[in-house]
């Protein structure tokens, strides 16, 4: 890393802050809600324009779903850094809980608010901001090649990304990748996440009649769709937390000794979690410590995310439901796959007598990890320590999911995190925001990654 350039880069970051906040406001103003198919084309066009305005060769590439924005820019070396982001956002509802308009960027008390402000439009702008500063200090040129792949379906499962990456391997070829998010913990320590769990998201549904029936007339003689679904769900997981689908754990790869070493070095935030969610304790009597952290990210899950059946309004309505639905997600750990889970789930329901319960696959992806000792990761961690003045917290996996598997296994890239988030940012919730001071630190970290990457030899980024 060229440390002599860092003071000038930091000064350029501060000098260009308002320009980038104005660009972020333009992005936030577009309600690009993938789940509601709103603002997608308009937002993709703006993302392309923001890249073109900065001199990158950019284009909109169609997929079977929402379009992907691709861009590239030349540098003083042929070695290439790929940035992955997304331009779609979560729905803003419930709107009555927002203190300001969700699609109008607002600032108060040192924070910047808006839907998608952190996840992920602010992160995208922070990458552009960092590259602008680096290029300004290097006489208008970048020290390395850069590429961008920015999708519009991350919030609905990145359904098209695996096929898109497979079909565009040469176009997306690079030496390393900067992922869509990152940030710091409650104490201002940067966080490095080296992997994401996979996911298999399904809707289970059952119909026992064409219309609802009077519960007094039908309760003793008609099948009840709600009970039918409850009984089916009850076969999936026991009170001990163990998933009861045969074969579900067959592909599970235990945490490695290196994983456990990293988990042991992480701070214990169990008390903070209990307090934030106001829960009395963790499952199975677990307390803080390495076993809790291991279970949090290296144990598969089966979660009922939502239930729908019968009457949900005020007061009473004596009805026997004709249909019932449940949203269920399975978080996957190495080396599980959504395809395997789907096949096992269908066989299990059939064997338990629930062949009438339909399974609709809503999306998924495989888990993936990056080697914690990869030279690129070591460099990114050193860059974080320099930007934040504190060494990063290094997590081998986090509980969330994303489309990182095709990046690590198809493009064969090491992936680092950096960013502007923090635990209180209310991502996916009303009043989503980032702290402006955190944003500036995140931009400085991204700039240092670019500088550090440009200074590495080619062998340093080759996967070992």
C-alpha positions in Angstrom: 0.0 0.0 0.0 1.3 3.4 -0.9 1.0 5.1 2.4 2.4 8.4 1.1 -0.8 8.8 -0.9 -3.2 8.2 1.9 -3.4 11.7 3.4 -4.2 13.1 0.0 -6.8 10.4 -0.7 -8.5 11.1 2.7 -8.6 14.8 1.9 -10.1 14.1 -1.5 -12.8 11.9 0.2 -13.8 14.7 2.5 -13.7 17.3 -0.3 -16.0 15.2 -2.5 -18.5 14.2 0.2 -21.4 16.4 -0.8 -21.2 15.4 -4.5 -21.6 11.7 -3.5 -24.4 12.5 -1.1 -26.2 14.2 -3.9 -25.8 11.1 -6.1 -27.0 8.9 -3.2 -30.1 11.1 -2.9 -30.8 10.5 -6.6 -30.6 6.8 -6.1 -32.7 6.7 -2.9 -35.5 8.7 -4.7 -36.2 5.7 -7.0 -38.3 3.1 -5.1 -36.5 0.1 -6.7 -38.4 -2.6 -4.7 -37.8 -5.9 -6.4 -40.5 -7.7 -4.4 -43.1 -5.2 -5.8 -41.5 -4.9 -9.2 -41.3 -1.1 -8.7 -38.7 1.3 -10.1 -36.4 -1.4 -11.4 -35.7 -0.3 -15.0 -35.4 3.4 -13.9 -32.9 2.6 -11.1 -30.8 0.4 -13.4 -30.6 3.3 -15.9 -29.5 5.7 -13.1 -26.8 3.2 -11.8 -25.5 2.9 -15.4 -25.5 6.7 -15.7 -23.6 7.2 -12.4 -20.9 4.9 -13.7 -20.8 6.5 -17.1 -20.5 9.9 -15.6 -17.3 8.8 -13.9 -15.8 7.5 -17.1 -16.5 3.8 -16.7 -17.7 1.8 -19.7 -21.1 0.6 -18.5 -24.0 -1.3 -19.9 -27.3 -2.8 -18.9 -27.4 -6.5 -19.4 -30.8 -8.4 -19.5 -31.5 -11.5 -17.6 -34.6 -13.7 -17.3 -35.5 -11.4 -14.4 -34.3 -7.9 -13.5 -31.4 -6.5 -15.5 -27.7 -6.4 -14.3 -25.6 -3.3 -14.7 -22.0 -4.1 -15.7 -19.1 -1.6 -16.0 -15.4 -1.6 -16.2 -12.5 0.8 -16.1 -8.9 0.6 -17.0 -6.0 1.0 -14.7 -2.2 1.1 -14.6 -2.1 -2.7 -14.2 -4.1 -5.5 -15.8 -4.9 -6.9 -12.4 -8.6 -6.5 -11.8 -10.8 -5.8 -8.7 -14.5 -6.7 -9.1 -17.1 -4.9 -7.1 -20.4 -6.6 -6.4 -23.5 -4.6 -5.3 -27.2 -4.5 -5.8 -29.6 -1.6 -6.7 -32.9 -3.2 -5.5 -34.2 -2.5 -2.0 -36.7 -4.0 0.5 -40.3 -2.7 0.7 -40.6 0.4 2.9 -43.8 -0.8 4.7 -45.0 -0.2 7.4 -44.9 3.4 6.2 -46.4 4.8 9.4 -43.3 3.9 11.4 -41.0 6.1 9.3 -40.0 9.4 10.8 -39.3 10.8 7.3 -40.3 9.8 3.7 -38.5 6.5 3.0 -37.7 7.5 -0.6 -36.5 11.0 0.2 -33.0 11.0 1.7 -32.9 13.0 4.9 -30.2 13.9 7.4 -30.6 14.5 11.1 -28.3 14.0 14.2 -25.3 13.0 12.1 -27.3 10.2 10.4 -28.6 9.8 6.8 -32.0 8.1 6.4 -33.8 6.4 3.5 -34.9 3.0 2.2 -31.8 1.3 0.7 -29.5 4.0 2.1 -27.3 1.3 3.6 -28.6 -1.8 1.9 -27.2 -1.3 -0.7 -27.3 2.0 -2.4 -25.0 3.8 0.1 -22.5 1.0 -0.2 -22.5 1.3 -4.0 -21.9 5.1 -3.7 -19.2 4.5 -1.2 -17.3 2.4 -3.7 -17.6 5.1 -6.4 -16.6 7.7 -3.8 -13.4 5.8 -2.8 -12.4 5.2 -6.5 -13.0 8.9 -7.3 -10.6 9.9 -4.5 -7.9 7.3 -5.5 -8.1 8.4 -9.2 -7.8 12.1 -8.3 -4.6 11.5 -6.4 -3.2 9.3 -9.2 -3.6 12.0 -11.8 -6.9 10.9 -13.1 -6.0 7.2 -13.5 -6.7 4.1 -11.4 -3.8 2.0 -10.1 -5.6 -1.2 -11.2 -8.5 -2.3 -13.5 -11.9 -2.4 -11.9 -15.2 -4.0 -12.8 -18.7 -3.7 -11.4 -21.6 -6.2 -11.4 -24.7 -4.7 -9.9 -27.9 -6.7 -9.8 -31.5 -5.9 -9.2 -32.8 -9.1 -7.4 -30.6 -9.5 -4.3 -33.5 -8.8 -2.0 -35.6 -11.5 -3.6 -32.9 -14.2 -3.6 -30.5 -13.3 -6.5 -32.3 -15.9 -8.5 -30.6 -15.0 -11.8 -27.0 -14.4 -10.5 -25.6 -17.9 -10.7 -26.7 -18.4 -14.3 -25.6 -14.8 -15.2 -22.1 -15.4 -13.8 -21.8 -18.8 -15.4 -22.7 -17.3 -18.8 -20.3 -14.3 -18.4 -17.3 -15.9 -16.8 -14.8 -14.2 -19.2 -16.5 -10.8 -18.9 -16.4 -10.9 -15.1 -12.9 -12.5 -14.8 -11.0 -10.7 -12.0 -8.4 -11.4 -9.3 -10.4 -10.5 -6.2 -13.8 -9.2 -5.2 -15.2 -6.5 -2.8 -18.6 -7.6 -1.6 -21.7 -5.5 -1.3 -21.7 -4.7 2.4 -19.6 -4.4 5.6 -19.1 -2.0 8.5 -18.3 -1.8 12.1 -19.6 -3.1 15.4 -21.0 -1.2 18.4 -17.5 -0.3 19.5 -16.3 1.0 16.2 -14.3 -2.1 15.2 -14.4 -3.0 11.5 -15.9 -6.4 10.8 -14.6 -8.9 8.2 -17.1 -11.6 7.2 -15.4 -14.4 5.3 -18.5 -16.4 4.3 -22.3 -16.5 4.0 -24.7 -19.3 4.7 -26.8 -20.6 1.9 -30.5 -20.6 1.8 -33.5 -22.6 0.5 -36.7 -20.6 0.7 -40.0 -22.3 0.1 -43.7 -21.9 0.5 -45.7 -24.9 1.7 -49.3 -24.8 0.9 -52.3 -27.1 1.2 -55.9 -26.9 0.1 -58.7 -29.1 1.5 -61.8 -27.6 -0.1 -62.7 -25.0 -2.7 -64.1 -22.5 -0.1 -64.0 -22.0 3.6 -66.8 -23.7 5.6 -68.9 -23.0 8.7 -66.8 -24.4 11.5 -69.9 -25.7 13.3 -71.2 -27.5 10.3 -67.9 -28.8 9.1 -65.6 -29.0 12.1 -66.4 -32.6 12.9 -66.5 -34.0 9.3 -64.3 -31.8 7.0 -60.5 -31.7 6.8 -59.1 -28.5 8.1 -56.3 -27.0 5.9 -54.8 -25.1 8.8 -54.4 -28.2 11.0 -53.2 -30.2 8.0 -50.4 -27.7 7.5 -49.5 -27.5 11.2 -49.2 -31.3 11.4 -46.9 -31.2 8.3 -44.8 -28.5 9.8 -44.5 -30.4 13.0 -42.7 -33.2 11.2 -39.9 -30.8 10.1 -38.3 -30.0 13.4 -38.5 -31.3 17.0 -38.5 -29.4 20.3 -34.8 -30.2 20.6 -34.2 -28.0 17.6 -33.0 -30.9 15.4 -34.3 -30.9 11.8 -36.1 -34.2 11.3 -35.8 -34.4 7.5 -33.9 -37.6 6.7 -30.5 -36.8 5.0 -30.6 -33.1 6.0 -27.3 -33.3 7.8 -25.5 -35.7 5.5 -23.6 -33.0 3.6 -22.9 -30.8 6.6 -19.2 -29.9 6.9 -18.2 -29.2 10.5 -16.4 -26.0 11.4 -12.7 -26.5 10.9 -10.0 -25.9 13.6 -9.2 -22.6 11.9 -12.9 -21.6 11.9 -13.0 -22.4 15.7 -9.9 -20.3 16.2 -11.5 -17.3 14.6 -14.7 -17.8 16.5 -12.8 -18.0 19.8 -11.2 -14.6 19.0 -14.5 -12.8 18.4 -16.0 -10.7 21.1 -18.9 -12.0 23.1 -22.0 -10.0 22.2 -24.6 -12.4 23.7 -25.7 -10.1 26.4 -26.3 -7.3 23.8 -28.4 -9.7 21.7 -30.5 -10.7 24.6 -31.1 -7.1 25.5 -31.8 -5.8 22.0 -34.4 -8.5 21.3 -35.7 -8.7 24.9 -35.5 -12.5 25.0 -34.9 -14.5 28.1 -32.3 -16.9 26.7 -30.9 -18.8 23.8 -32.1 -22.2 22.6 -31.0 -25.3 24.4 -29.8 -23.2 27.3 -26.8 -21.9 25.4 -24.9 -19.0 26.9 -22.3 -16.7 25.5 -19.1 -18.2 24.2 -17.6 -20.1 21.3 -20.3 -22.8 21.2 -23.0 -20.1 20.8 -21.0 -18.5 18.0 -20.4 -21.8 16.3 -24.1 -22.7 16.4 -25.1 -19.3 15.1 -23.4 -19.8 11.8 -22.4 -23.5 11.4 -25.7 -25.1 12.3 -28.4 -25.6 9.6 -31.8 -24.0 10.4 -35.4 -24.5 9.5 -37.4 -21.3 10.2 -41.1 -20.7 9.8 -41.1 -17.1 8.5 -44.9 -16.7 8.1 -48.2 -18.4 8.4 -51.5 -17.7 6.6 -54.9 -19.3 7.0 -58.4 -18.6 7.8 -59.7 -15.4 9.5 -57.1 -12.9 10.8 -59.3 -9.8 11.5 -60.7 -8.4 14.8 -63.2 -10.3 16.8 -64.3 -13.8 15.9 -65.4 -15.6 12.7 -66.3 -19.3 13.0 -64.7 -20.6 9.9 -63.0 -23.8 8.8 -60.1 -22.8 6.5 -60.0 -24.3 3.0 -56.4 -23.4 2.5 -53.2 -22.7 4.4 -49.7 -21.5 3.6 -46.4 -21.2 5.3 -43.2 -19.5 4.3 -40.2 -21.5 5.5 -36.5 -20.8 5.0 -33.6 -23.3 5.5 -30.3 -21.7 6.2 -27.5 -23.9 4.8 -24.0 -24.5 5.9 -21.1 -25.9 3.9 -21.5 -28.2 2.0 -25.3 -28.2 1.7 -27.2 -27.2 -1.4 -30.8 -25.9 -2.0 -31.4 -28.7 -4.6 -30.5 -31.3 -2.0 -32.8 -29.8 0.6 -35.7 -29.5 -1.8 -35.4 -33.2 -2.8 -35.1 -34.3 0.8 -38.1 -32.2 1.8 -40.4 -33.6 -0.9 -39.4 -37.2 0.0 -40.0 -36.5 3.7 -43.4 -35.0 3.3 -44.5 -37.8 1.1 -43.2 -40.4 3.5 -45.0 -38.7 6.4 -48.3 -38.8 4.5 -48.3 -35.2 3.3 -48.1 -35.6 -0.4 -51.0 -33.1 -0.7 -48.7 -30.3 0.7 -47.3 -28.4 -2.2 -43.8 -27.0 -2.2 -43.1 -23.8 -4.2 -39.4 -22.9 -4.4 -39.0 -19.2 -3.9 -35.2 -19.0 -4.3 -31.9 -20.0 -2.8 -28.2 -20.4 -3.1 -25.3 -22.3 -1.7 -23.1 -21.3 1.2 -19.5 -20.2 0.5 -16.4 -19.1 2.3 -13.1 -17.4 1.6 -9.8 -18.6 3.1 -9.0 -16.4 6.1 -5.3 -16.6 5.3 -5.5 -15.6 1.6 -3.0 -12.7 1.0 -5.8 -10.5 -0.4 -7.8 -11.0 2.8 -4.7 -10.2 4.9 -4.2 -7.0 3.0 -7.9 -6.0 3.3 -7.7 -6.6 7.1 -4.5 -4.4 7.3 -6.3 -1.7 5.3 -9.2 -1.9 7.8 -6.9 -1.5 10.8 -5.4 1.6 9.1 -8.8 3.2 8.2 -10.4 2.5 11.6 -7.4 2.6 13.9 -8.5 -0.8 15.3 -7.9 -4.3 14.1 -11.0 -6.0 12.4 -13.2 -8.6 13.9 -12.8 -11.6 11.7 -15.8 -14.0 11.4 -15.4 -17.2 9.3 -19.2 -17.1 8.5 -22.2 -15.0 9.2 -25.8 -16.2 9.5 -27.1 -14.3 6.5 -27.1 -15.4 2.9 -26.2 -14.0 -0.5 -25.0 -15.0 -4.0 -21.3 -15.4 -3.1 -21.0 -19.0 -4.1 -20.7 -18.4 -7.8 -18.1 -15.7 -7.1 -16.0 -18.0 -5.0 -16.6 -21.2 -7.0 -17.2 -20.2 -10.6 -15.1 -17.0 -10.8 -12.7 -18.4 -8.3 -12.3 -15.1 -6.3 -11.4 -14.3 -2.8 -14.0 -12.0 -1.3 -13.5 -9.2 1.2 -16.1 -7.1 3.0 -15.9 -3.4 3.8 -18.6 -0.8 4.3 -20.7 1.7 6.0 -23.1 -0.3 8.2 -23.5 -0.8 11.9 -25.8 -2.9 14.1 -28.2 -0.1 14.8 -28.7 0.9 11.1 -32.2 -0.7 11.0 -31.6 -2.3 7.6 -34.8 -3.8 6.2 -36.8 -1.9 8.9 -38.3 1.6 9.0 -35.9 4.4 9.5 -33.0 2.6 7.8 -29.9 4.8 8.0 -26.1 5.1 8.3 -24.0 7.3 10.5 -22.1 9.8 8.3 -18.9 9.3 10.3 -19.2 5.6 9.7 -19.7 6.3 6.0 -16.5 8.3 5.8 -14.5 5.5 7.5 -16.0 2.9 5.2 -15.0 5.0 2.1 -11.4 5.3 3.5 -11.3 1.5 4.0 -12.4 0.9 0.4 -9.8 3.3 -0.9 -7.1 1.6 1.0 -8.2 -1.8 -0.4 -7.8 -0.4 -3.9 -4.4 1.0 -3.0 -3.3 -2.2 -1.3 -4.6 -4.4 -4.1 -2.7 -2.4 -6.7 0.5 -2.8 -4.7 0.2 -6.6 -4.5 2.1 -8.9 -6.8 0.2 -11.2 -9.2 1.1 -14.2 -7.1 -0.3 -12.7 -4.0 -3.9 -12.9 -5.3 -3.7 -16.3 -6.8 -5.7 -18.8 -5.0 -3.6 -21.4 -3.2 
